[in-house]
């Protein structure tokens, strides 16, 4: 009964010694032995096999060297670890063929890849266009494009046209007055369908509704390559929505003066002014520089008889020109 009470008072896990047990074991190592009676307060010493009977005197115990004691405690743990490691390898070998199939499926149909740097973006575009067989849809927000970019675009488009691939491109209305854009149009006249619209959100390229490219930064240095069927279909529907509201390039310029002395582009500016956008944001959304945007705003103010920016917003709302836009649509 006393022994059970002693053990209950000194519970130990397989990795712990009580303070008294540690002190007694240290004393035994220093002196070379310890009286059996002295270790009764710390039964963990015997449970851990840290002491063994003295062959010359049964009343005394001798300490087991710590290196030996540690090896005795670690051996079963190491055997268990080795067994679990073998089990892990066996399980990995079992599932490896299925992981390969899953990776191939994900890569081919559901990947979203981050492309960093112009070289990598252009390489991915070159590969996608080389594989394109039926249709390419592109959204190209206005902005000055260096001659090298124009040449690069032509080199990429020519093989598509030679294979009979249909190309449709959306620009902003300002592209009608861009020498760079017009130079490209001259090269692909009659082969590429081009329309313009007042606002475009961001650049977009879709090939055969299987892969799409969108930028993630304004400097066009990072892009996403999308091959998830649901995402690509959604972006194609967005393109078709804008295409249906765009104006063919072959029609008259949308900046021509409409009834009331307000041009179409000024209608677009008026709408954005009422929504609270500043000049820089309006210029960016309509694909023009800030100076041109402010010139249109000044003409709009003159046409409506506005003497201030605050009054201009009120007069736009009162004039009904935005309602006319909604009716025409």
Helices and strands as residue ranges (DSSP letters): H 2-9, H 19-31, E 34-35, G 36-39, H 44-47, E 51-54, E 57-63, H 66-109, E 112-116, H 118-131, E 135-139, H 147-162, E 166-172, G 173-177, H 179-187, E 193-197, E 204-207, E 211-215, E 222-226, H 229-245, E 247-248, G 259-261, H 264-274, H 279-286, H 290-304, H 309-319, H 321-328
